[in-house]
Amino acid sequence: MRRSVAASVACLALVALLGCPGTALADPPRPTANPSGVSPSVPDPIGPPLGTAPNGDTVGGEDLASRGLVVPPGAPPLPLDITAHGWVIADATDGQVLAAQDAHGRYFPASTLKLLTLLSLYPRLDPTEIVTATVEDEQIEGSRVGLIDGGQYDVRTLWLALMMQSGNDAANALSRAAGGLQPTLAAMYETADRLRAYDTSPGGPSGLDVEGQRSSAYDLALMMTAAVADPEMLAIMSTPLAKIPAVAGRDEGFEIQNQNLLLLNYPGTLAGKTGFTDAARSTFVGAAERDGRRLVVSLMLAEQVPIPTWEQAARLLDWGFSLPADTPPVGELVSPDSPDLVPSDSPARPSTVLGLPTVPVAAAAASTADAGSVLPLLALASGSVVIAAGTVVWARRPAAPYSRRGQRRRVSSTSTPRDSAGGP
């Protein structure tokens, strides 16, 4: 009897680790960010990992799995001086990807991640709701629009501050209005998954660099396509000037301008979002329309020389608009209602994202053991191993509070536009 029980336990352990006969091991869970980890301060020295869907497929087509340049045959030469390591130019109407370089390379997004914050929280917040700013908002690290502790701002004003001036203070206030960091991140992961933006692992609403936070040029193109399709979000991103209200006894109020220089310099621009941190370098995502055709462009890990990122985006847009309508695409921007790319035995990313996710035993084993090796698994099954509910739950670390370095900076309509999540 004891031998029978022991054998049963061993078999159950092997089934949990190996899965049913004839089936593959479950895919590892998609990555998550860890805001309580060490914040990166330089670009990834070994390069970004390549993102895939949870089932292992390359979202948008296998050609986009290339880490190099992908262009249609017979296409005209690409523009010069494109410094981005990863970029995508695509048609926002039919989803055709016209050309790309390292489309799914997972880079630090900087403030372009605020686009995901907009997509995630805009449907959840009443634009007329009043939010009271805090000391944490006023002193938050990186770019700030200039919220005052105790000042009262409606949510729509905060959206303008977020998307026009890249205010990390506005991001913090909006996150608090949505219930705090955990609910905000849960909403951001939910939105990313709905858009099939599987390369994206947000670690905060502002884009300030945190451990594990990544996105890709492909995912940014998906996000911008979704945002410009919404008239209200498009109106926020395309607003050229706005007013930050006064705070009695503290500030008389001031005007802000849209820092998206593509909007100011490129006819037909619909929207755009800039970003910069030391680790991300310059990032950008934008959209423009010409002759009824709407294109999106995204750049990651770019430099501002020899030409600024908005001009690099403009050159790629010109190139895209010049292509004949019958040019074959190199891939596609998938739509939210496209066939699910999550295998039935692979769980969605956790709603609690501050730490490592819950991992199926089979997935954990796949990451540490050779699927073709049975001996280590036999040893594990016959040892003193307790398997509860078929999962291993990893410890979660509490979130660290935002840094309060830096001083409040007033921004006026004559200020030099900034494009940083954590820059000057």
WOLIN-V698018 format. One record per residue. RES is the residue in one letter. D_LAST is the distance of its C-alpha to the last C-alpha in Angstrom with 2 decimals. Layout:
<<RES;D_LAST> <RES;D_LAST>>
This chain:
<<M;71.37> <R;68.73> <R;68.42> <S;68.02> <V;65.24> <A;63.47> <A;63.79> <S;62.46> <V;59.42> <A;58.79> <C;59.18> <L;56.85> <A;54.22> <L;54.66> <V;54.47> <A;51.25> <L;49.74> <L;51.21> <G;51.63> <C;54.83> <P;56.91> <G;55.89> <T;52.37> <A;49.12> <L;46.79> <A;44.17> <D;40.81> <P;38.02> <P;35.79> <R;32.60> <P;29.55> <T;27.53> <A;24.19> <N;24.20> <P;21.45> <S;23.10> <G;22.79> <V;20.49> <S;17.03> <P;16.67> <S;14.07> <V;15.58> <P;17.47> <D;20.95> <P;23.09> <I;26.25> <G;25.08> <P;25.04> <P;28.30> <L;30.14> <G;30.45> <T;33.81> <A;35.50> <P;37.09> <N;40.41> <G;39.14> <D;39.19> <T;36.51> <V;35.37> <G;36.07> <G;38.56> <E;39.20> <D;38.00> <L;34.43> <A;34.86> <S;34.36> <R;31.37> <G;31.89> <L;32.37> <V;34.70> <V;36.10> <P;39.39> <P;42.35> <G;42.91> <A;39.47> <P;38.22> <P;35.81> <L;32.20> <P;29.72> <L;28.26> <D;24.72> <I;23.78> <T;21.45> <A;21.04> <H;22.94> <G;23.98> <W;24.71> <V;27.30> <I;28.91> <A;31.41> <D;33.64> <A;32.65> <T;36.22> <D;38.35> <G;35.79> <Q;36.65> <V;34.08> <L;34.52> <A;32.73> <A;30.25> <Q;28.84> <D;28.44> <A;28.43> <H;28.64> <G;26.46> <R;24.37> <Y;20.69> <F;17.50> <P;16.78> <A;13.18> <S;13.08> <T;16.34> <L;17.96> <K;17.58> <L;20.48> <L;22.62> <T;21.72> <L;23.00> <L;26.08> <S;26.85> <L;26.50> <Y;27.37> <P;31.07> <R;31.05> <L;29.67> <D;31.49> <P;29.34> <T;31.11> <E;30.45> <I;28.77> <V;26.04> <T;25.37> <A;21.81> <T;21.52> <V;19.77> <E;18.21> <D;16.77> <E;15.55> <Q;13.85> <I;12.66> <E;9.81> <G;6.71> <S;6.81> <R;9.88> <V;12.50> <G;13.93> <L;16.97> <I;19.20> <D;21.21> <G;24.67> <G;23.78> <Q;25.68> <Y;24.40> <D;26.45> <V;25.43> <R;25.37> <T;22.77> <L;20.62> <W;21.18> <L;20.06> <A;16.85> <L;16.31> <M;17.27> <M;16.32> <Q;12.85> <S;12.08> <G;12.25> <N;12.38> <D;14.42> <A;16.78> <A;17.15> <N;18.17> <A;20.55> <L;22.11> <S;22.66> <R;24.39> <A;26.50> <A;27.58> <G;28.84> <G;26.00> <L;24.22> <Q;27.48> <P;28.91> <T;25.66> <L;25.50> <A;29.23> <A;28.85> <M;26.15> <Y;28.45> <E;31.38> <T;29.79> <A;28.69> <D;32.25> <R;33.78> <L;31.94> <R;32.96> <A;29.32> <Y;30.45> <D;27.71> <T;25.18> <S;24.65> <P;22.09> <G;20.87> <G;19.16> <P;18.63> <S;14.86> <G;14.51> <L;12.65> <D;14.44> <V;17.78> <E;20.93> <G;22.92> <Q;20.71> <R;21.46> <S;22.44> <S;23.94> <A;24.05> <Y;27.43> <D;26.34> <L;23.51> <A;26.27> <L;28.50> <M;26.02> <M;25.35> <T;29.11> <A;29.78> <A;27.23> <V;28.48> <A;32.01> <D;31.42> <P;31.76> <E;29.90> <M;26.81> <L;26.99> <A;27.20> <I;23.99> <M;22.03> <S;23.69> <T;23.27> <P;21.82> <L;21.45> <A;21.77> <K;22.21> <I;20.72> <P;23.78> <A;24.42> <V;24.81> <A;27.94> <G;27.53> <R;23.75> <D;22.25> <E;24.01> <G;22.02> <F;19.95> <E;19.61> <I;16.94> <Q;17.07> <N;16.92> <Q;13.96> <N;16.45> <L;17.43> <L;20.46> <L;21.80> <L;21.69> <N;23.09> <Y;25.34> <P;28.60> <G;29.49> <T;26.06> <L;26.45> <A;23.08> <G;19.95> <K;16.87> <T;13.80> <G;11.69> <F;9.36> <T;9.13> <D;10.37> <A;13.77> <A;14.04> <R;12.58> <S;12.89> <T;15.24> <F;17.12> <V;20.25> <G;22.26> <A;25.81> <A;28.04> <E;31.71> <R;34.31> <D;38.07> <G;38.02> <R;36.16> <R;32.86> <L;30.56> <V;27.46> <V;25.11> <S;22.53> <L;20.54> <M;19.10> <L;17.66> <A;17.27> <E;15.68> <Q;14.69> <V;17.54> <P;20.31> <I;19.51> <P;16.59> <T;17.06> <W;18.44> <E;21.04> <Q;21.90> <A;22.52> <A;24.59> <R;26.70> <L;27.44> <L;28.40> <D;30.69> <W;32.22> <G;32.82> <F;34.39> <S;36.64> <L;38.27> <P;41.79> <A;42.28> <D;44.50> <T;42.02> <P;42.24> <P;39.08> <V;37.72> <G;37.06> <E;36.39> <L;33.87> <V;35.91> <S;36.45> <P;36.35> <D;40.16> <S;40.66> <P;42.81> <D;41.29> <L;39.84> <V;40.17> <P;43.42> <S;45.72> <D;45.58> <S;41.79> <P;40.12> <A;37.10> <R;33.82> <P;33.93> <S;32.85> <T;31.74> <V;28.96> <L;27.58> <G;29.39> <L;31.94> <P;34.08> <T;37.82> <V;39.33> <P;42.87> <V;45.01> <A;45.75> <A;42.11> <A;41.49> <A;44.51> <A;43.43> <S;40.24> <T;42.18> <A;45.66> <D;47.35> <A;48.82> <G;51.91> <S;52.58> <V;54.82> <L;55.76> <P;52.53> <L;52.70> <L;56.37> <A;55.59> <L;52.93> <A;55.32> <S;58.14> <G;56.06> <S;55.15> <V;52.38> <V;51.81> <I;50.43> <A;49.61> <A;49.39> <G;48.47> <T;44.85> <V;42.77> <V;40.22> <W;37.34> <A;35.87> <R;32.77> <R;30.09> <P;28.69> <A;25.14> <A;22.77> <P;20.93> <Y;17.26> <S;15.17> <R;14.68> <R;12.15> <G;9.86> <Q;11.17> <R;11.83> <R;10.27> <R;12.86> <V;12.55> <S;15.51> <S;17.21> <T;16.36> <S;12.56> <T;11.01> <P;10.70> <R;7.66> <D;8.94> <S;7.15> <A;8.95> <G;6.92> <G;3.80> <P;0.00>>
